[in-house]
Amino acid sequence: LPKTTVSPGGALIAGNWKMHKLSSEAVETLRQLQSCLAEAGPLPAGDVLICPPFTALWALRASLDPSGPLGLAAQDVHWQDQGAYTGEVSAPMLVDAGCRAVLIGHSERRAQAGETDSQVAAKTNAALDAGLMPIICVGETLEQRQAGETDLTLKAQVKAVVDGLADQHRSAELVLAYEPVWAIGTGQAAVGADALAAAATIRATLPPQLAAKARVLYGGSVKATNVAEFMRHPQIAGVLVGGASLEGREFGRLVISGLKAKSR
Ligand code: 13P
């Protein structure tokens, strides 16, 4: 049976390929990642997720061991299972295509597609209904940060998800990715202390039954050279990586460094 969920509680590194790669390119990148990881020998435990465009999911699935640590996640999901929603993809469809997890509420979707907090909550329920691990992205813009509204922003984004959770998901296992918008694709990563402060705010906004199981990731200009700065902290379970996940061997080096930092 395909493994459809990520391991509870463990380290988690996800590479978000955004709108990059044809299927053939995706398969080649995965091959390079796999050979880089294989050359490294036995690694500390942790899940590694690739979030390709929808169109590459099936091609990548064929090259992955369903029970292995390397798996697939999607970049978005609709909140309905099916219906008249042209252009959308549902959670059962993502499971069908081999996904274990799905990104929800990425800042690019919030900013470019006008995705709202209530849609993020509805998508989270849909993912959980289907057995997908939701990776919910939150984070402040530069303007919000400069206005001293980082905490306020994070609390509002997290609270919207908590308030919108269906009864059966009130003690679900959630992954929350802190991605400050000003750090995405800028080469200007947050410092570890900022990520820790955000992780604390996120956790404090969750009710105890969710906080007990939740994992917080950091995302925004994570590279092989700075991943350890985030993953060495027990409060940060892993990272969500954009640009540095596009090249297979570079992402492999990042994964190796991150998992080793986590196990130290
Ligand atoms: P970069 O790693 O390119 O900054 O992107 C981060 C991101 O948006 C991952 O979802």
Residues whose N, C-alpha, C, O or C-beta is under 5 A from the ligand:
A	BS01	13P	N16 A183 I184 G185 T186 G219 G220 S221 V222 L240 V241 G242 G243 A244
